[in-house]
Amino acid sequence: MKIGIIREEKVPHDKRVPFTPVQCKYLLEQHPDVELKVQPSAFRCYGDDEYRAHGIQLSEDLSDCDILMGIKEVPKEFLIENKKYLFFSHTIKKQPQNKNLLQTVIKKNIQLIDYECLTDRQEHRVIGFGRFAGIVGAYNGIMAYGLKYGLYDLKPADLCHDKKELFRELGKVNLSNIKIVITGGGRVANGAIETLGALGLRKVTPYEFLNYSFREPVYVQLHSEDYHQSKDNSPWSNYNFYHHPDQFKCTFSAANSFAQSCDLLIHCTFWDPKAPILFSKAEMRDPMFHISVIADVTCDIDGSIPSTVKASTIEEKFYGYNPFTEKLEEPFAASTITVMAVDNLPCELPRDSSEGFGKHLMERVIPSLIYADEEDLIARATITINGKLTEKFHYLSDYIA
């Protein structure tokens, strides 16, 4: 079995890697029947010399490899026919920009395994970059608040060498007794909590958040049941909410609720388009709407947060949304709500996020990939094989027709 680590050719170039040099060495030690090649790259977060220092073979030609692994979508002109690829294809939601990519994958008889679709039998994802999206998203939110009110100036996350340096920067933070909301309970939200924990902020309950005043900055973690209610006032049911979200209403901006108490919102929860939005444009114009900075880690354009009208970039992380004109303005103007909506947050800490991703890849995926797929892990994540869509992804037929 020969595995090739491909160079990220999509522009702008992603700096992340499936495996760090140390992990590549470990992979070869644990699986003597596996060969590994790394395609040289001038823009990876781990340089070619770091791979060579650990005895990893570098080669421009990966045509003899059985499995090719990357991170982002592979431009169609770089795809090698009759191979097995693993990368984030961003096709399963029928993203229009990748229609031609999937057509080419089928034409070239490629087995496409999408990282996003690697799930256990309960449909829980086994790998991803969510934790680091949360870590960086919360950091950017804290950074934005300091810039908006002239309190402190943090080094941008993408200029920090690693998470240790990022957390050292938090020593500059000087916050008043603001209130912060984190939505969600998954990897992304836990990553955001990790950042606020490094900042030393106190976590309070939803009741305390709404009813008490504090002399220090605090945060609350909200789960779906904390700000949703069934339309018929029936008791809360996780099953009903996740299977029939249209039967619920959102209470986030109701009278005496979170939108009226929150200064900084860090939004980390998955949103189903059939579910109610977090708040409306009209509610954002309410004089009682108190949120002045929104770090939308999920970055659903025109989704649950109306001010997320576009993605921001690593280079220009923030923009201002004027709720009265519904126009974009300067990010830190008094008349605007400052929005952070970077859609590739883990890229700001590529070394750490690659290490975490590679660790889970090694533990959860590699055995099924190179030996027997006894749990059908690879089968569930395979979008195409033998020149056609698999049964699970046959719903994409009209997308690529």
DRENDO-1510 file (C-alpha; in Angstrom, 1 decimal, always signed):
<recs>
REC; n; res; u; v; w
REC; 1; MET; +0.0; +0.0; +0.0 .
REC; 2; LYS; +1.4; +3.4; -1.0 .
REC; 3; ILE; +0.0; +6.6; +0.4 .
REC; 4; GLY; +0.8; +10.0; -1.1 .
REC; 5; ILE; +0.3; +13.3; +0.6 .
REC; 6; ILE; -0.6; +15.8; -2.1 .
REC; 7; ARG; +0.3; +19.4; -2.4 .
REC; 8; GLU; -2.6; +21.8; -1.8 .
REC; 9; GLU; -3.1; +23.3; -5.3 .
REC; 10; LYS; -6.4; +25.2; -4.6 .
REC; 11; VAL; -5.8; +28.9; -4.4 .
REC; 12; PRO; -5.5; +30.5; -1.9 .
REC; 13; HIS; -3.2; +27.6; -0.8 .
REC; 14; ASP; -4.2; +25.9; +2.4 .
REC; 15; LYS; -1.3; +25.4; +4.8 .
REC; 16; ARG; -2.7; +22.4; +6.7 .
REC; 17; VAL; -1.6; +18.8; +6.1 .
REC; 18; PRO; -3.3; +15.4; +6.8 .
REC; 19; PHE; -0.2; +14.3; +8.7 .
REC; 20; THR; +2.7; +16.1; +10.4 .
REC; 21; PRO; +6.3; +14.9; +9.8 .
REC; 22; VAL; +6.3; +13.2; +13.2 .
REC; 23; GLN; +3.0; +11.5; +12.4 .
REC; 24; CYS; +4.3; +10.3; +9.1 .
REC; 25; LYS; +7.2; +8.7; +10.8 .
REC; 26; TYR; +4.9; +7.0; +13.3 .
REC; 27; LEU; +2.6; +5.8; +10.6 .
REC; 28; LEU; +5.5; +4.0; +8.8 .
REC; 29; GLU; +6.8; +2.5; +12.1 .
REC; 30; GLN; +3.4; +1.2; +13.0 .
REC; 31; HIS; +2.6; -0.1; +9.5 .
REC; 32; PRO; +5.7; -1.6; +8.0 .
REC; 33; ASP; +3.7; -2.7; +4.9 .
REC; 34; VAL; +2.9; +0.9; +4.0 .
REC; 35; GLU; +5.0; +3.3; +1.9 .
REC; 36; LEU; +4.6; +7.0; +2.1 .
REC; 37; LYS; +5.5; +9.9; -0.2 .
REC; 38; VAL; +5.0; +13.6; +0.3 .
REC; 39; GLN; +4.7; +16.0; -2.6 .
REC; 40; PRO; +7.0; +19.0; -2.1 .
REC; 41; SER; +5.3; +22.3; -1.2 .
REC; 42; ALA; +6.5; +25.8; -0.7 .
REC; 43; PHE; +3.5; +26.9; +1.4 .
REC; 44; ARG; +2.8; +24.1; +3.9 .
REC; 45; CYS; +2.9; +24.9; +7.6 .
REC; 46; TYR; +5.5; +22.1; +7.9 .
REC; 47; GLY; +8.4; +22.6; +5.5 .
REC; 48; ASP; +9.9; +20.0; +3.2 .
REC; 49; ASP; +13.0; +19.9; +5.3 .
REC; 50; GLU; +11.0; +19.0; +8.4 .
REC; 51; TYR; +9.7; +15.9; +6.5 .
REC; 52; ARG; +13.1; +15.0; +5.3 .
REC; 53; ALA; +14.5; +15.3; +8.8 .
REC; 54; HIS; +12.1; +12.5; +9.9 .
REC; 55; GLY; +13.1; +10.3; +7.0 .
REC; 56; ILE; +10.0; +10.9; +4.9 .
REC; 57; GLN; +10.4; +10.5; +1.1 .
REC; 58; LEU; +9.6; +13.6; -0.9 .
REC; 59; SER; +8.5; +13.1; -4.5 .
REC; 60; GLU; +6.8; +15.3; -7.2 .
REC; 61; ASP; +5.5; +12.2; -8.9 .
REC; 62; LEU; +2.7; +10.4; -6.9 .
REC; 63; SER; +1.3; +8.4; -9.8 .
REC; 64; ASP; +2.3; +5.1; -8.3 .
REC; 65; CYS; +0.5; +5.7; -5.0 .
REC; 66; ASP; -2.7; +3.8; -4.2 .
REC; 67; ILE; -4.2; +6.4; -1.9 .
REC; 68; LEU; -3.8; +10.2; -2.2 .
REC; 69; MET; -4.6; +12.4; +0.8 .
REC; 70; GLY; -5.0; +16.2; +1.0 .
REC; 71; ILE; -7.2; +18.8; +2.8 .
REC; 72; LYS; -9.1; +21.0; +0.4 .
REC; 73; GLU; -10.7; +20.3; -3.0 .
REC; 74; VAL; -8.3; +19.1; -5.6 .
REC; 75; PRO; -8.5; +21.2; -8.8 .
REC; 76; LYS; -9.8; +18.9; -11.5 .
REC; 77; GLU; -6.7; +19.3; -13.7 .
REC; 78; PHE; -4.6; +17.8; -10.9 .
REC; 79; LEU; -6.7; +14.7; -10.4 .
REC; 80; ILE; -5.1; +11.4; -11.3 .
REC; 81; GLU; -7.5; +8.8; -12.8 .
REC; 82; ASN; -8.2; +5.4; -11.2 .
REC; 83; LYS; -7.0; +6.6; -7.7 .
REC; 84; LYS; -8.5; +6.7; -4.3 .
REC; 85; TYR; -8.6; +10.2; -2.9 .
REC; 86; LEU; -9.4; +11.6; +0.6 .
REC; 87; PHE; -10.1; +15.3; +0.9 .
REC; 88; PHE; -12.9; +17.8; +1.9 .
REC; 89; SER; -14.8; +17.9; -1.5 .
REC; 90; HIS; -17.6; +20.3; -0.4 .
REC; 91; THR; -20.0; +18.7; -2.8 .
REC; 92; ILE; -22.5; +16.9; -0.5 .
REC; 93; LYS; -24.7; +20.1; -0.2 .
REC; 94; LYS; -24.6; +20.5; -4.0 .
REC; 95; GLN; -22.2; +23.5; -3.8 .
REC; 96; PRO; -22.3; +25.0; -7.3 .
REC; 97; GLN; -18.6; +25.9; -7.4 .
REC; 98; ASN; -17.6; +22.2; -7.1 .
REC; 99; LYS; -20.1; +20.6; -9.6 .
REC; 100; ASN; -17.4; +20.3; -12.3 .
REC; 101; LEU; -15.0; +18.7; -9.7 .
REC; 102; LEU; -17.4; +15.9; -8.9 .
REC; 103; GLN; -18.2; +15.4; -12.6 .
REC; 104; THR; -14.4; +15.0; -13.3 .
REC; 105; VAL; -14.0; +12.6; -10.3 .
REC; 106; ILE; -16.6; +10.3; -11.9 .
REC; 107; LYS; -15.1; +10.7; -15.4 .
REC; 108; LYS; -11.7; +9.7; -14.1 .
REC; 109; ASN; -13.0; +6.7; -12.2 .
REC; 110; ILE; -11.8; +8.0; -8.8 .
REC; 111; GLN; -13.0; +6.7; -5.5 .
REC; 112; LEU; -13.7; +9.9; -3.6 .
REC; 113; ILE; -13.8; +9.6; +0.2 .
REC; 114; ASP; -14.9; +12.8; +1.9 .
REC; 115; TYR; -13.5; +13.5; +5.4 .
REC; 116; GLU; -16.8; +15.2; +6.3 .
REC; 117; CYS; -18.7; +12.0; +5.7 .
REC; 118; LEU; -16.5; +9.8; +7.9 .
REC; 119; THR; -19.0; +8.8; +10.6 .
REC; 120; ASP; -19.6; +6.0; +13.1 .
REC; 121; ARG; -22.7; +3.9; +12.9 .
REC; 122; GLN; -24.7; +6.5; +14.9 .
REC; 123; GLU; -23.8; +9.1; +12.2 .
REC; 124; HIS; -21.4; +11.0; +14.5 .
REC; 125; ARG; -18.4; +12.5; +12.7 .
REC; 126; VAL; -15.1; +10.9; +13.7 .
REC; 127; ILE; -12.7; +13.6; +12.5 .
REC; 128; GLY; -12.7; +17.3; +11.7 .
REC; 129; PHE; -11.2; +20.7; +12.5 .
REC; 130; GLY; -14.1; +21.9; +14.6 .
REC; 131; ARG; -12.1; +22.3; +17.8 .
REC; 132; PHE; -9.7; +24.7; +16.2 .
REC; 133; ALA; -12.4; +26.6; +14.5 .
REC; 134; GLY; -13.8; +27.3; +18.0 .
REC; 135; ILE; -10.5; +28.1; +19.5 .
REC; 136; VAL; -9.6; +30.7; +16.8 .
REC; 137; GLY; -13.2; +32.0; +16.4 .
REC; 138; ALA; -13.5; +32.8; +20.1 .
REC; 139; TYR; -10.0; +34.4; +20.0 .
REC; 140; ASN; -11.1; +36.6; +17.1 .
REC; 141; GLY; -14.2; +37.6; +18.9 .
REC; 142; ILE; -12.2; +38.7; +21.9 .
REC; 143; MET; -9.8; +40.5; +19.6 .
REC; 144; ALA; -12.7; +42.3; +17.8 .
REC; 145; TYR; -14.2; +43.5; +21.1 .
REC; 146; GLY; -10.8; +45.0; +22.2 .
REC; 147; LEU; -10.5; +46.8; +18.9 .
REC; 148; LYS; -14.0; +48.1; +18.9 .
REC; 149; TYR; -13.7; +49.7; +22.3 .
REC; 150; GLY; -9.9; +50.5; +22.3 .
REC; 151; LEU; -9.2; +48.2; +25.2 .
REC; 152; TYR; -6.2; +46.2; +23.9 .
REC; 153; ASP; -4.7; +45.0; +20.6 .
REC; 154; LEU; -4.1; +41.3; +20.1 .
REC; 155; LYS; -1.7; +39.7; +17.6 .
REC; 156; PRO; -3.7; +38.1; +14.8 .
REC; 157; ALA; -4.1; +34.4; +15.2 .
REC; 158; ASP; -2.6; +33.6; +11.8 .
REC; 159; LEU; +0.6; +35.4; +12.9 .
REC; 160; CYS; +1.0; +33.3; +16.0 .
REC; 161; HIS; +3.3; +30.3; +15.6 .
REC; 162; ASP; +1.0; +28.0; +17.5 .
REC; 163; LYS; -1.8; +27.7; +20.1 .
REC; 164; LYS; +0.7; +28.4; +23.0 .
REC; 165; GLU; +1.6; +31.7; +21.5 .
REC; 166; LEU; -2.1; +32.5; +20.9 .
REC; 167; PHE; -3.0; +31.8; +24.5 .
REC; 168; ARG; +0.0; +33.9; +25.7 .
REC; 169; GLU; -1.5; +36.8; +23.7 .
REC; 170; LEU; -4.6; +36.6; +25.9 .
REC; 171; GLY; -2.5; +38.0; +28.7 .
REC; 172; LYS; -3.0; +41.4; +27.1 .
REC; 173; VAL; -6.8; +41.2; +27.4 .
REC; 174; ASN; -8.5; +43.7; +29.8 .
REC; 175; LEU; -12.2; +43.2; +29.9 .
REC; 176; SER; -14.9; +45.0; +31.9 .
REC; 177; ASN; -17.8; +43.1; +33.3 .
REC; 178; ILE; -19.2; +42.0; +29.9 .
REC; 179; LYS; -21.4; +39.1; +29.2 .
REC; 180; ILE; -20.5; +36.5; +26.5 .
REC; 181; VAL; -22.7; +33.9; +25.0 .
REC; 182; ILE; -21.4; +30.7; +23.3 .
REC; 183; THR; -24.0; +28.7; +21.4 .
REC; 184; GLY; -23.6; +24.9; +20.8 .
REC; 185; GLY; -22.4; +21.8; +22.5 .
REC; 186; GLY; -20.1; +20.1; +20.0 .
REC; 187; ARG; -16.4; +20.3; +19.1 .
REC; 188; VAL; -16.6; +23.9; +17.9 .
REC; 189; ALA; -18.3; +25.2; +21.1 .
REC; 190; ASN; -15.8; +23.2; +23.2 .
REC; 191; GLY; -12.9; +24.8; +21.3 .
REC; 192; ALA; -14.4; +28.3; +22.1 .
REC; 193; ILE; -14.7; +27.4; +25.7 .
REC; 194; GLU; -11.1; +26.3; +25.7 .
REC; 195; THR; -10.1; +29.9; +24.7 .
REC; 196; LEU; -12.3; +31.5; +27.3 .
REC; 197; GLY; -10.9; +29.1; +29.8 .
REC; 198; ALA; -7.3; +30.2; +28.9 .
REC; 199; LEU; -8.6; +33.7; +29.5 .
REC; 200; GLY; -9.7; +32.7; +32.9 .
REC; 201; LEU; -13.4; +33.7; +32.4 .
REC; 202; ARG; -16.0; +32.5; +34.8 .
REC; 203; LYS; -18.8; +30.3; +33.4 .
REC; 204; VAL; -22.3; +30.9; +34.7 .
REC; 205; THR; -25.7; +29.2; +34.2 .
REC; 206; PRO; -28.3; +30.6; +31.8 .
REC; 207; TYR; -30.5; +31.7; +34.8 .
REC; 208; GLU; -27.6; +33.5; +36.4 .
REC; 209; PHE; -26.7; +35.1; +33.0 .
REC; 210; LEU; -30.2; +36.5; +32.6 .
REC; 211; ASN; -30.9; +37.5; +36.2 .
REC; 212; TYR; -27.6; +38.5; +37.9 .
REC; 213; SER; -25.1; +41.3; +37.5 .
REC; 214; PHE; -21.4; +40.6; +37.8 .
REC; 215; ARG; -18.3; +42.6; +38.7 .
REC; 216; GLU; -16.2; +40.5; +36.2 .
REC; 217; PRO; -16.6; +39.2; +32.6 .
REC; 218; VAL; -18.6; +36.0; +32.4 .
REC; 219; TYR; -19.9; +33.6; +29.8 .
REC; 220; VAL; -22.7; +31.2; +29.4 .
REC; 221; GLN; -22.9; +28.1; +27.1 .
REC; 222; LEU; -26.3; +27.7; +25.5 .
REC; 223; HIS; -27.8; +24.5; +24.2 .
REC; 224; SER; -30.7; +24.4; +21.8 .
REC; 225; GLU; -33.3; +23.9; +24.6 .
REC; 226; ASP; -32.1; +27.1; +26.3 .
REC; 227; TYR; -33.4; +29.3; +23.5 .
REC; 228; HIS; -36.0; +27.3; +21.7 .
REC; 229; GLN; -39.6; +26.4; +22.5 .
REC; 230; SER; -42.1; +24.2; +20.8 .
REC; 231; LYS; -44.8; +26.2; +19.0 .
REC; 232; ASP; -47.5; +24.2; +20.8 .
REC; 233; ASN; -45.8; +24.6; +24.2 .
REC; 234; SER; -45.2; +20.9; +24.6 .
REC; 235; PRO; -42.3; +19.7; +26.7 .
REC; 236; TRP; -38.8; +19.9; +25.2 .
REC; 237; SER; -37.7; +16.9; +23.1 .
REC; 238; ASN; -34.3; +16.6; +21.5 .
REC; 239; TYR; -35.7; +14.1; +19.1 .
REC; 240; ASN; -38.5; +16.4; +17.9 .
REC; 241; PHE; -36.2; +19.4; +17.6 .
REC; 242; TYR; -33.6; +17.7; +15.5 .
REC; 243; HIS; -36.1; +15.9; +13.3 .
REC; 244; HIS; -38.8; +18.6; +13.1 .
REC; 245; PRO; -37.1; +21.9; +13.8 .
REC; 246; ASP; -39.8; +23.8; +11.9 .
REC; 247; GLN; -42.2; +23.0; +14.9 .
REC; 248; PHE; -40.1; +25.2; +17.2 .
REC; 249; LYS; -39.6; +29.0; +17.7 .
REC; 250; CYS; -36.5; +30.7; +18.8 .
REC; 251; THR; -36.7; +32.8; +22.1 .
REC; 252; PHE; -33.1; +34.2; +21.9 .
REC; 253; SER; -34.5; +37.7; +21.3 .
REC; 254; ALA; -37.7; +37.5; +23.4 .
REC; 255; ALA; -38.3; +39.9; +26.2 .
REC; 256; ASN; -35.8; +39.7; +29.0 .
REC; 257; SER; -33.7; +37.1; +27.1 .
REC; 258; PHE; -30.2; +36.6; +25.9 .
REC; 259; ALA; -30.0; +39.2; +23.1 .
REC; 260; GLN; -30.8; +41.9; +25.7 .
REC; 261; SER; -28.0; +40.7; +28.1 .
REC; 262; CYS; -25.2; +39.7; +25.8 .
REC; 263; ASP; -22.3; +41.9; +24.7 .
REC; 264; LEU; -20.3; +39.4; +22.6 .
REC; 265; LEU; -21.9; +36.4; +20.8 .
REC; 266; ILE; -19.8; +33.5; +19.8 .
REC; 267; HIS; -22.0; +31.4; +17.6 .
REC; 268; CYS; -20.8; +27.8; +17.3 .
REC; 269; THR; -24.0; +25.7; +16.7 .
REC; 270; PHE; -25.1; +23.8; +13.6 .
REC; 271; TRP; -28.1; +25.3; +12.0 .
REC; 272; ASP; -30.7; +23.5; +9.9 .
REC; 273; PRO; -32.3; +25.7; +7.3 .
REC; 274; LYS; -35.7; +24.3; +8.5 .
REC; 275; ALA; -35.0; +25.6; +12.0 .
REC; 276; PRO; -35.9; +29.2; +13.1 .
REC; 277; ILE; -33.1; +31.8; +12.8 .
REC; 278; LEU; -31.4; +33.1; +16.0 .
REC; 279; PHE; -32.9; +36.6; +15.6 .
REC; 280; SER; -34.3; +38.7; +12.8 .
REC; 281; LYS; -33.0; +41.9; +11.1 .
REC; 282; ALA; -35.9; +43.7; +12.8 .
REC; 283; GLU; -35.0; +42.4; +16.2 .
REC; 284; MET; -31.4; +43.6; +15.7 .
REC; 285; ARG; -32.9; +47.2; +15.3 .
REC; 286; ASP; -34.7; +46.9; +18.7 .
REC; 287; PRO; -33.2; +49.4; +21.2 .
REC; 288; MET; -33.0; +46.5; +23.7 .
REC; 289; PHE; -30.8; +44.4; +21.4 .
REC; 290; HIS; -27.5; +44.6; +23.2 .
REC; 291; ILE; -25.0; +42.6; +21.2 .
REC; 292; SER; -22.2; +44.7; +19.7 .
REC; 293; VAL; -19.8; +42.0; +18.5 .
REC; 294; ILE; -20.7; +38.7; +16.8 .
REC; 295; ALA; -18.1; +36.0; +16.1 .
REC; 296; ASP; -20.1; +33.7; +13.8 .
REC; 297; VAL; -17.9; +30.6; +13.8 .
REC; 298; THR; -20.4; +28.6; +11.8 .
REC; 299; CYS; -20.4; +31.3; +9.0 .
REC; 300; ASP; -23.7; +30.3; +7.4 .
REC; 301; ILE; -24.2; +33.0; +4.8 .
REC; 302; ASP; -27.8; +34.4; +5.1 .
REC; 303; GLY; -28.4; +31.7; +7.7 .
REC; 304; SER; -29.3; +31.9; +11.4 .
REC; 305; ILE; -27.6; +35.2; +11.9 .
REC; 306; PRO; -28.8; +37.9; +9.5 .
REC; 307; SER; -25.7; +40.1; +9.8 .
REC; 308; THR; -23.6; +37.3; +8.2 .
REC; 309; VAL; -24.1; +38.4; +4.7 .
REC; 310; LYS; -20.7; +37.3; +3.5 .
REC; 311; ALA; -17.6; +35.5; +4.7 .
REC; 312; SER; -14.7; +37.5; +6.0 .
REC; 313; THR; -11.1; +36.6; +5.3 .
REC; 314; ILE; -8.1; +35.8; +7.4 .
REC; 315; GLU; -6.5; +39.0; +6.1 .
REC; 316; GLU; -9.7; +41.1; +6.8 .
REC; 317; LYS; -11.4; +39.3; +9.6 .
REC; 318; PHE; -14.0; +41.8; +10.5 .
REC; 319; TYR; -16.7; +43.9; +8.9 .
REC; 320; GLY; -19.4; +46.2; +10.3 .
REC; 321; TYR; -23.2; +45.6; +9.9 .
REC; 322; ASN; -25.5; +48.5; +10.3 .
REC; 323; PRO; -28.8; +47.1; +11.5 .
REC; 324; PHE; -30.7; +50.2; +10.5 .
REC; 325; THR; -29.5; +50.5; +6.9 .
REC; 326; GLU; -28.7; +46.8; +6.6 .
REC; 327; LYS; -25.5; +47.9; +4.8 .
REC; 328; LEU; -21.9; +47.0; +5.5 .
REC; 329; GLU; -19.7; +49.7; +7.0 .
REC; 330; GLU; -16.4; +50.1; +8.8 .
REC; 331; PRO; -16.0; +47.2; +11.2 .
REC; 332; PHE; -15.6; +49.2; +14.5 .
REC; 333; ALA; -17.9; +52.2; +13.9 .
REC; 334; ALA; -20.2; +53.0; +16.7 .
REC; 335; SER; -23.2; +52.6; +14.4 .
REC; 336; THR; -22.4; +49.0; +13.4 .
REC; 337; ILE; -22.3; +45.6; +14.9 .
REC; 338; THR; -18.9; +44.1; +14.4 .
REC; 339; VAL; -19.0; +40.8; +12.6 .
REC; 340; MET; -16.3; +38.1; +12.4 .
REC; 341; ALA; -17.3; +35.4; +9.9 .
REC; 342; VAL; -14.0; +33.8; +8.7 .
REC; 343; ASP; -15.0; +30.5; +7.0 .
REC; 344; ASN; -11.6; +28.8; +7.3 .
REC; 345; LEU; -10.7; +29.5; +10.9 .
REC; 346; PRO; -8.5; +26.4; +11.5 .
REC; 347; CYS; -6.1; +27.7; +8.8 .
REC; 348; GLU; -5.1; +30.4; +11.2 .
REC; 349; LEU; -3.4; +27.8; +13.4 .
REC; 350; PRO; -2.4; +25.3; +10.8 .
REC; 351; ARG; +0.3; +23.5; +12.7 .
REC; 352; ASP; -1.9; +22.7; +15.8 .
REC; 353; SER; -5.0; +21.9; +13.7 .
REC; 354; SER; -3.0; +19.6; +11.4 .
REC; 355; GLU; -1.6; +17.8; +14.4 .
REC; 356; GLY; -5.1; +17.3; +16.0 .
REC; 357; PHE; -6.6; +16.2; +12.7 .
REC; 358; GLY; -3.8; +13.8; +11.9 .
REC; 359; LYS; -4.0; +12.2; +15.4 .
REC; 360; HIS; -7.7; +11.3; +14.8 .
REC; 361; LEU; -7.0; +10.3; +11.3 .
REC; 362; MET; -4.4; +7.9; +12.5 .
REC; 363; GLU; -6.5; +6.4; +15.3 .
REC; 364; ARG; -10.0; +6.3; +13.7 .
REC; 365; VAL; -9.5; +6.1; +9.9 .
REC; 366; ILE; -6.1; +4.6; +8.8 .
REC; 367; PRO; -6.8; +1.0; +10.1 .
REC; 368; SER; -10.1; +0.9; +8.1 .
REC; 369; LEU; -8.4; +2.5; +5.1 .
REC; 370; ILE; -5.4; +0.2; +4.7 .
REC; 371; TYR; -6.9; -3.0; +6.2 .
REC; 372; ALA; -10.4; -4.3; +6.4 .
REC; 373; ASP; -13.2; -1.8; +6.6 .
REC; 374; GLU; -15.1; -3.9; +9.1 .
REC; 375; GLU; -17.2; -1.0; +10.4 .
REC; 376; ASP; -18.0; +0.3; +6.9 .
REC; 377; LEU; -16.4; +3.6; +7.9 .
REC; 378; ILE; -14.8; +4.1; +4.5 .
REC; 379; ALA; -17.9; +2.8; +2.7 .
REC; 380; ARG; -20.2; +5.4; +4.4 .
REC; 381; ALA; -17.8; +8.2; +3.4 .
REC; 382; THR; -17.3; +7.1; -0.2 .
REC; 383; ILE; -19.2; +9.5; -2.6 .
REC; 384; THR; -18.0; +7.9; -5.9 .
REC; 385; ILE; -16.6; +4.6; -6.9 .
REC; 386; ASN; -16.3; +2.7; -10.2 .
REC; 387; GLY; -17.2; +5.7; -12.2 .
REC; 388; LYS; -20.6; +6.4; -10.5 .
REC; 389; LEU; -22.2; +7.8; -7.3 .
REC; 390; THR; -22.7; +5.4; -4.4 .
REC; 391; GLU; -26.2; +4.6; -3.3 .
REC; 392; LYS; -26.0; +6.9; -0.3 .
REC; 393; PHE; -25.1; +9.9; -2.5 .
REC; 394; HIS; -27.3; +9.1; -5.4 .
REC; 395; TYR; -29.3; +12.3; -4.5 .
REC; 396; LEU; -26.4; +14.2; -6.2 .
REC; 397; SER; -27.4; +12.8; -9.6 .
REC; 398; ASP; -29.3; +15.9; -10.7 .
REC; 399; TYR; -26.5; +18.1; -9.3 .
REC; 400; ILE; -23.9; +16.5; -11.8 .
REC; 401; ALA; -26.3; +15.8; -14.6 .
</recs>
